[in-house]
Amino acid sequence: MNLMNKTIVITGSSRGIGYAIAEACAKEGAKVIISSRNAKAVEEAVQKLLAGGHEACGLTADVGKNDDLLALKEFAIRHYGRIDVWISNAGQSGGYLHLHDMTAEEIHEVVNTNLTGTLLAAKMIIPYFIEQKRGILINLAGRGSNGEATPFMTSYAATKSAVASLTRSLAKEYKDFPIHIHALNPGMVDTDLIRQARTTPDLEQDLKNMPLVMNAFGGPAEKVGTFVVKMLKGNADRKTGKIFSVLKGIKLIRGIGLMSWYGMTGKMK
C-alpha cells in the first residue's frame, strides 16, 4: 500500500503510541484523524501535525461509546471522503496492581476501553470496508496477547489476550471479503502508561526495576510508528489475520540475555 492520500483513523492518538503512528503515517503522505477523550489534547496533536506540513484533523471520542465511534467514522468521511485504514489503539493499563487493589470502576474502564471499544469499532467499520470493497483494520494487542501470565496487570492482559483472539476470529469470519484484519503487539514502549502507573508500596520495587526491563525489551513510541508504516506498505493488504509483533528476533534474544545478566549481577532487585 502506498500511503499517499490514504485516510487513516487512529483512536487514542493524541499522545504515546497512537500519536507516533499518526505522525509516521502522515510523514508518508497519509491523511490522519486524531482522536481521544481529551479535547485539548486532540487539538494540540492536530496542530503539531499541521505545523509539520501534514494532513490531519481530529475529534474527541470515547471508544467505549458506540455513538462516539459512529461520529468519528462520519467525521473522517466528511473531511476526507473515505477511510482506508482504521487502527483501534485506545487503551487503559489499569496500573501495576494486585487485582484486589483495583476498584470495580477501574476494571470496567480497562475492559470498556481495551476490549469493548475494539469490538464496537470492528462491528462498525467492517461493514463499511465491505461496502467499499477494501480496507484494513488493525487492533492493538499488547502484553498478555500471547497467553502468557502477566501478574499485576491482570485485567489489562486479559483484554489484550481477547483482542488477539477476536482479531483471528474476525479474520476468518470475513476471509471471503476484500478486507484485511490484523493485530499489532507493540512490545514494551516508554509511554505514560508505564511512567505514571498507579501501584502499591509492596510493588514499588518492581516499578523501580522498570528502566532495566525497558532497556532490555523496550523502545520509544516512534519505533512502533515506523513499524506500522512498514506493515502497511508491506503485506497488510495481501494477507489477513496476522498478529504482528515489534519485539522479535535479535531484539528479543538480546533482551532475554540482558535480563539474565541483570539478575546474576544483582542489578535487578
Beta strands, then each sheet from edge to edge (+ up, - down):
strand 1: 7-10
strand 2: 31-36
strand 3: 55-60
strand 4: 85-88
strand 5: 136-140
strand 6: 180-185
strand 7: 243-245
sheet 1: 3+ 2+ 1+ 4+ 5+ 6+ 7+
end
